[in-house]
């Protein structure tokens, strides 16, 4: 039977508001019973909260608070914690960006629904393994994006049009996750094969700042001014004069008077015709038929030619099998270990491997049987997650071809451990010699940005 709790007494809350006054519009009893409540606004001096674990993030305000919420959320120990948005105005984007959403003047949702949602997300997040301690901040955010999508059951990240976005599009589901630009982050994840992108739109952005808020203008080919006008050209049949309509206009009158012969033009098709249109620049007086085109950026005010605008492809994204495995396992090494273990019993999870290793030490002490532990260490320099995955994958394939049935393998961080049971290290050197040359070839594939070193450790009495 479902328990309907009416209290937030066990929760630590972080409230993000546009200003302190708007927080007062939220029913006091709604948050007053929480274990602890901290409130931060864009004017607050403290916006980093990495010293405490929060259970729920509450944003109070409009879409203008999105960027600040992203900034604060990126500092948290658990940036994919549940987000409740109490909106000051109706917003489809805020509804998509949050786990719990309602308007500030609406009746608050029942507390048990909030706690139920929090528990659902916590349960989903608890399924994820430890993240690789060697990850860069970018790689951490890549994995957090994957984990956020999976814990919220977001099957596809779809961009929607938004005036608040630099690119004119926004990923509302993912916008507040991480401090990096969401579009750049997702693009990097596609190149790492964590996500698969599909075309949505092809737009033009500013060559200087990358903003999509640009305007296309017709301009004078001579001076580049957009202060131009279009006029009909009039041909007077009787005298043959051809000129812009403004030449025929008389100030204060609607009459058309030929500037050459001074006769009035009354009937189109009888006295005159309009054979073409032309442009006239109000700045330099230039007359031209084909204007140039230029963009002006409304963000940085840069003016540039039409062909200088940058192309920008907008995509929607799906999680790949590799991305899903990476989210749950936490590192490329763990993904490969889990995959290898499915088809090869010699590959073991590290906790199981450490138990067997301890047992091997006890055998050596009791029976005097020596074994050898090979520690392969990967030192990488600026390699991506996918590059590391490829290197470990090649190394695993090499080990599979050279291991005996009694040997066992495991991984931890950037270490690959091979237990050569009841094999002294002097004899294990033959195994190492077989794979050493190929290990060197693997390390050289990425232009020497990875170094594979090894150490033989004697397990003896």
MOFEN-V98326 format. One record per backbone hydrogen bond with DSSP energy under -1.0 kcal/mol. NH is the residue of the N-H (numbers start at 1). CO is the residue of the C=O. E is the energy in kcal/mol with one decimal. If there is no record, write none. Layout:
BEGIN
nh->[NH;NH]
co->[CO;CO]
e->[E;E]
END
This chain:
BEGIN
nh->[5;11;13;14;15;16;17;18;25;26;30;32;34;35;36;38;40;44;55;56;57;58;59;60;61;65;66;69;70;71;72;73;74;75;76;81;84;85;86;87;88;95;96;97;99;100;102;104;106;113;114;115;116;117;118;119;120;121;122;123;124;125;126;127;128;129;132;135;140;141;142;143;144;145;146;147;148;149;150;151;152;154;157;160;162;168;170;175;177;185;186;187;188;189;190;191;192;193;194;195;196;198;200;201;203;205;206;210;212;214;215;217;219;220;224;228;229;231;233;234;235;236;237;240;243;245;247;248;249;253;257;258;262;265;269;270;271;272;273;278;279;280;281;282;285;288;292;294;295;296;297;298;301;304;306;308;309;310;312;314;316;317;318;320;324;325;326;327;328;329;330;335;336;337;338;339;340;341;344;347;348;353;354;355;356;357;358;359;360;361;362;363;364;365;366;367;368;371;372;373;374;375;376;377;378;379;381;388;389;390;391;392;393;394;395;396;397;398;399;400;401;403;407;408;409;410;412;415;416;417;418;419;420;421;423;428;430;432;433;434;435;436;439;440;441;442;443;444;447;449;451;453;455;457;459]
co->[3;8;36;56;38;58;40;60;22;23;27;28;31;11;11;13;15;41;12;12;82;14;84;16;86;62;63;65;66;67;68;69;70;72;73;78;57;100;59;102;61;91;92;93;83;83;85;87;103;110;110;111;112;113;114;115;116;117;118;119;120;121;122;124;125;328;330;132;136;137;138;139;140;141;142;143;144;145;146;147;148;149;317;170;168;165;160;171;174;181;182;183;184;185;186;187;188;190;189;189;318;316;314;314;312;310;211;206;166;212;296;294;292;225;220;226;280;278;276;243;273;241;271;236;234;232;244;245;245;250;248;263;258;256;272;267;267;267;235;231;288;229;286;227;281;279;219;217;304;215;302;213;297;295;293;305;306;205;203;201;198;157;196;194;320;321;322;323;324;325;326;331;332;333;334;335;336;337;340;344;409;349;350;351;352;353;354;355;356;357;358;359;360;361;362;363;364;459;420;457;418;455;416;453;414;451;449;384;385;386;387;388;389;390;391;392;393;394;395;396;397;399;404;419;346;417;415;412;376;410;374;408;372;419;420;424;427;428;429;430;431;432;435;436;437;438;439;440;444;446;379;377;375;373;371]
e->[-1.0;-2.1;-3.1;-2.0;-3.7;-3.7;-2.3;-1.5;-1.0;-1.5;-1.7;-2.1;-1.7;-1.6;-1.4;-1.9;-2.8;-2.2;-2.7;-1.5;-2.4;-2.9;-2.8;-3.1;-1.8;-1.9;-1.9;-2.4;-2.3;-2.0;-2.5;-2.8;-1.7;-1.6;-1.3;-1.5;-3.2;-3.1;-3.3;-2.0;-1.1;-1.6;-1.9;-1.9;-2.8;-1.6;-1.9;-3.0;-1.6;-1.2;-1.1;-2.6;-2.1;-1.9;-2.3;-2.3;-2.2;-2.1;-2.6;-2.4;-1.9;-2.7;-2.0;-1.1;-1.8;-2.7;-2.0;-1.6;-2.3;-1.9;-2.0;-2.2;-2.2;-2.2;-1.8;-2.6;-2.6;-2.4;-2.2;-2.6;-1.4;-3.2;-2.7;-2.7;-2.0;-1.0;-2.5;-1.9;-2.0;-2.5;-2.6;-2.2;-2.2;-1.8;-1.7;-2.0;-1.2;-1.6;-2.7;-1.3;-2.8;-2.5;-2.7;-1.8;-2.7;-2.5;-2.9;-1.0;-3.4;-1.9;-2.4;-3.2;-3.0;-2.5;-2.0;-2.0;-2.4;-3.2;-3.3;-3.1;-2.6;-3.0;-2.1;-1.9;-1.9;-2.2;-1.9;-1.3;-1.1;-2.0;-2.9;-2.9;-1.9;-3.1;-4.0;-1.5;-3.6;-1.1;-1.4;-3.0;-3.3;-2.7;-2.5;-2.5;-1.5;-2.4;-2.0;-2.3;-3.3;-1.8;-2.5;-2.7;-1.6;-2.1;-1.6;-1.5;-1.0;-2.0;-2.6;-3.0;-2.3;-2.1;-2.4;-2.4;-2.5;-2.5;-2.6;-2.1;-2.0;-2.6;-2.4;-1.9;-2.1;-2.5;-2.6;-2.1;-3.1;-2.5;-1.8;-1.8;-3.1;-2.7;-2.8;-1.1;-2.0;-2.7;-2.0;-2.0;-2.1;-1.8;-1.8;-2.1;-2.1;-2.0;-2.5;-3.2;-1.2;-2.4;-1.8;-2.8;-3.1;-2.7;-3.0;-2.9;-2.7;-2.8;-2.0;-2.4;-2.4;-2.3;-2.2;-2.7;-2.7;-2.4;-2.2;-2.9;-2.4;-2.0;-2.3;-2.5;-1.3;-1.8;-1.0;-1.8;-3.2;-2.1;-2.2;-2.1;-2.8;-2.9;-2.6;-3.2;-3.0;-1.0;-1.2;-1.9;-1.3;-2.2;-2.4;-1.4;-1.2;-2.0;-2.5;-1.8;-1.6;-2.1;-2.1;-1.3;-1.3;-1.4;-2.6;-2.4;-1.2;-2.9;-3.1]
END
